[in-house]
């Protein structure tokens, strides 16, 4: 079953008279990217617990450039789970 996004993209490509071969390549690339798993994010306390540090230390680690916070708003900050887990495996210097 096609996702609504792929159906909309197919309609757009048909309306703009894109060559069929190019249209198939674009749709294949969009389909591949749609099947990728979404990145997981952690809240500050979750990330700090995974690294076994205080939440304030997490911000110090970020200032050193070892982690990169994602600020959704002034109070809502998230951390990439993959980035935190990689740092946990390598160890905090």
Secondary structure by P-SEA (a helix, b strand, c coil): cccaaaaaaaaaaaaacccaaaaaaaaaaaaaaaacccbbbbcaaaaaaaacccaaaaaaaaaaccbbbbbccccbbbbcaaaaaaaaaaccc
